Amino acid sequence: MKKATFYHAGCPVCVNAEQELLNLIDTSKVQVEIVHLGERTEKISNAENEGVKSVPALVLDNGNVLHINHGATLKEVKG
């Protein structure tokens, strides 16, 4: 099964992107981990290491990072 990680910060743009994404992805073929960086700040470094520059972003298991819309930079998420 393929895996992907969706990083977001809980803003309205991110929440909308999460819902739209989950409506599109066949979860029987792709396991999607949802990471709310505002609640799980320990995961910010993981996101940075994977190439995430802003959220919402989807990181695919092949290493590609899809920056879906610009909600906030990781610097802004860090506070």
C-alpha positions as CSV (number, residue, x, y, z in Angstrom):
1,M,0.0,0.0,0.0
2,K,1.2,3.5,-0.8
3,K,1.7,6.0,1.9
4,A,1.4,9.8,2.1
5,T,1.6,12.4,4.8
6,F,-0.6,15.4,4.8
7,Y,0.8,18.3,6.9
8,H,-1.4,21.2,8.0
9,A,-1.7,23.8,10.7
10,G,-5.4,23.8,11.3
11,C,-6.2,27.0,9.5
12,P,-9.4,27.2,7.3
13,V,-7.3,26.8,4.1
14,C,-5.7,23.7,5.6
15,V,-8.8,22.1,6.9
16,N,-10.6,22.6,3.6
17,A,-7.6,21.1,1.7
18,E,-7.6,18.1,4.1
19,Q,-11.3,17.4,3.4
20,E,-11.0,17.8,-0.3
21,L,-7.9,15.6,-0.4
22,L,-9.6,12.8,1.6
23,N,-12.6,12.9,-0.7
24,L,-10.3,12.3,-3.7
25,I,-7.9,9.7,-2.4
26,D,-8.9,6.0,-2.4
27,T,-7.9,5.1,1.1
28,S,-8.0,1.4,0.2
29,K,-4.9,2.1,-1.9
30,V,-3.2,4.9,-0.1
31,Q,-2.6,5.2,3.6
32,V,-2.8,8.9,4.5
33,E,-1.4,10.2,7.8
34,I,-2.8,13.5,8.8
35,V,-0.4,15.6,10.9
36,H,-1.7,18.8,12.5
37,L,1.5,20.7,13.1
38,G,-0.2,23.2,15.5
39,E,-1.0,20.2,17.8
40,R,2.0,18.1,17.0
41,T,4.9,20.6,17.0
42,E,7.4,17.8,17.4
43,K,6.7,16.8,13.8
44,I,7.7,20.2,12.3
45,S,11.3,19.0,11.9
46,N,10.1,15.8,10.1
47,A,8.1,18.1,7.7
48,E,11.2,20.3,7.1
49,N,13.4,17.2,6.5
50,E,10.9,16.0,3.9
51,G,11.0,19.3,2.0
52,V,7.8,20.9,3.2
53,K,8.1,24.7,2.9
54,S,4.5,25.7,3.7
55,V,1.2,24.0,4.7
56,P,-1.0,22.5,3.6
57,A,1.3,20.0,1.9
58,L,1.1,16.4,0.9
59,V,4.3,14.3,1.0
60,L,4.2,11.2,-1.2
61,D,6.1,8.0,-0.5
62,N,8.3,8.7,-3.5
63,G,9.6,11.9,-1.8
64,N,7.6,14.4,-3.9
65,V,6.1,17.2,-1.9
66,L,2.9,18.8,-3.2
67,H,2.3,22.3,-1.7
68,I,-1.4,22.5,-2.2
69,N,-2.2,26.1,-1.3
70,H,-0.3,28.6,0.8
71,G,-1.8,28.7,4.2
72,A,1.3,29.3,6.3
73,T,5.1,28.8,6.1
74,L,6.7,26.4,8.5
75,K,8.4,29.5,10.1
76,E,5.0,30.9,10.9
77,V,3.8,27.5,12.3
78,K,6.8,27.5,14.6
79,G,5.7,30.8,16.0
